[in-house]
Amino acid sequence: MTGDDGRAPVLIVDNHDSYTFNLVQLVDRLTGMRPDVVAIDDFDVDDESAYAAIIVSPGPGHPLTEPHFGRCLALFRRRERAILGVCLGHQGLVAAHGGSVERVEPAHGVLSRLEHDGTGLFRGVHDDVHVVRYHSLASRDVPGMLRVTARTPDGLVMAVEHRELPHVGMQFHPESVLTEDGARMIANFLARAGVPPDGAEAPRAAPGPPSATEPESLVRYPRWVEPVDLAPVMLRGRRRAFWLDSADRRDWSGRYSVMGYLDDDDTSVVVGGPEHETPGARAVPRRDFLGRLRELGADSHGEDSGIPSMGSWVGAAGYDTQEILESTEVGSPTDGFFLRVDRVVVFDHLERTVRYGASSVARSDGVRALLDAAADAPHPETELGPIVAETDSPWAAYVRAFDRLDEALRAGDTYEAVLTFPLRYTIPGDPLDHYLALRARSPAPYAAYLRHDEHVVLSASPERMLRVGADGRAEVRPIKGTLPRDADPERDALARWRLATDEKFRRENLMITDLVRNDLGRVCRRGSVAVTQLMGVESYRGVHQLVTVVEGSLQEGTTPVDALRAVFPAGSMTGAPKRRTMELIREVEREDRHLYAGAIGWFDARQADFSVIIRTLWGSDGHYRLDVGGGIIIGSTAEAEFTEALGKARSVVDRPLREVTPDRHSGVRGPDSLPPARN
């Protein structure tokens, strides 16, 4: 069904929320027509007559003070169209008719039982339905022209219906992955608006990743060579080099490791201005960096093998290359760089085979000679030299930032905010030796060594940001929830159980799961976004982690870099709603994040695989930075979160700070008494 002008029958007004596109996917699946979406800043109330139904999305803030929301208040006072308000939209409906919206006990990622009357939105919904709530504001009573149709067991208003107009509101989130019967509620609203259902079966996400194959252009080396043996021979002293290293292999990742380097006349791209250009490298301002990567990817045609090949791009895009908030900074290579693959060695850990290739016969022969040298080389030492911590305790600044975010949580401006801080170290010696020591200390499925001139990245990341296969299937694996392992098997099993059942961990993970579904929903086909693993426990050498897997099939014409831009920065490193929370992060964190919380990986025209930049040392000339932090939600304490952040640092370095953290009447312990490392 479309209007005479070809428009969709449904309009969604987006209040810059991080769950709006979950509603888009839901309506698309129910109607067979992707709804039109307009940002609240661009919404023209007079344009509403073109639609049979309008949905006012969730969003941060209060309906009477949020900029631009007055347009939605005006919309609710009109009589022409069926309107559904969700969360902030629901509060706007109440406020538009004179009702009060006040602070209540925050419920962020909370699953609540709903008591409803079985009419309207709830026709056919079972009596014991449970719904997900993300709000700090609500109405306890409503004006007379509105009828309450659902409450929580303690009496909080959860849904209303206008007595005369086709206007309804729900305080909870019908689009959340854990809300029961949410699709039925939206279908009831659309039916009342006269929007017919779609009878076609929506496509679903592919059942699993296709098997990767070796690029045909590569030559098989006759012997197995360990990557750790080739690295000193191939990478030491190279000014531009990469090693995507599966140091801890998993069923879902880690079959391959990939290594290579560039000569002076080979091509790379860096963040920055002309002063950052070197032979073979071109600089791009940080605000244009992701867009430039899209252009590069369009001209980079790999072999659909699932691994980088000639012409692919390998590198890192830092958090501050994001496109959500305005930035006037030109930036520098500390914000990102990518190398065009010219020589590559691929290690297949499953088959224990090595293949190699290069852009010319002479260069390929050179790679073969390096493999010959490494095959008989002694195993390299991995002991890290002295690390000098340069950072005093940031506790006082952390508390100030924490308190500001806690107030924002209670005011309804954010559901979860990831607060981080940098630590600095001097580590003399060769960066490659530092990386070899790091991978021995903290093996990870997404470990990486990157170098561009003097700029070095040493990563032990366990988290996949995004994988895109040649078939257009995308996968994101957010991590939220971590506990240290225990040497005692019974206590270790108890830690796994606690991680799987702890309410705080599950609320954190749910909020990011719904955010990732939203981000993928921007670029994926109708009905294809699916959660294929919800809050599964994965165990690593030092930690257990709570991991969700979200998959989807990209829309026709969507490139891997388009998908990266849709999910960037990772929701696990921002919080939700993403835009408002990133504004808060910019306000309270004292420095730019630069590379931290960005992405490391590779891409070409049809494929990509990126990790989140966490547990990562980066820097130049022996001076390194390590950033740590964690998600702040209602119920978090500054003491616990700060201690956990320093625990994460200990997975990379023994002593995170220059001096013991003082007990500032807060119970915070010094580094010597921290619990085992958490990731």
Buried (B, 14 or more C-beta within 10 A) or exposed (E): BEEEEEBBBBBBBBBBBBBBBBBBBBBBBBBBBBBBBBEBEEBEBEBBEBBBBBBBBBBBBBBBEBEBBBBBBEBBEBEEBBBBBBBBBBBBBBBBBEBBBEEBEBBBBBBBEBBBBEEBBBBEBEEEBBBBBBBBBBBBEBBEBBBBBBBBEEEBBBBBBBEEBBBBBBBBBBBBBBBBBBBBBBBBBBBBBEBBEBEEEBBBBBEEBEEBEBBEBBEEBEEBBBBBBBBBBBBBEBBBBBBBBBBBBBEBBBBBBBBBBBBEEBBBBBBBBEEBEBEBBBBBBBBBBBBBBBEBBEEBBBBBBBBBBBBBBBBBBBBBBBBBEEBEEBBBBBBBBBBBBBBBBBBBBEEEBBBBBBBEEEBBEBBBEBBBBBBEBEEBEBEBEEBEBBBEBBBEEBBEBBEBBBEBBBBBBBBBBBBBBBBBBBBEEBBBBBBBBBBBBBBBBBBBBBBBBEBBBBBBBBBBBBBBBBEBBBBBBBBBBBBBBBEEEEEBEEBBEBBBEBEBBBBBBBBBBBBBBBBBBBBBBBBBBBBBBBBBBBEBEBBBBBBBBBBBBBBEEBBBBBBBBBBBBBBBBBBBBBBBBBBBBEEBBEEBBBBBBBBBBBBBBBBBBBBBBBBBBBBBEBEBBBBBBBBBBBEBEBBBBBBBBBBBBBBBBEBBBBEEBEEEEBEBBBBEEBEBBBB
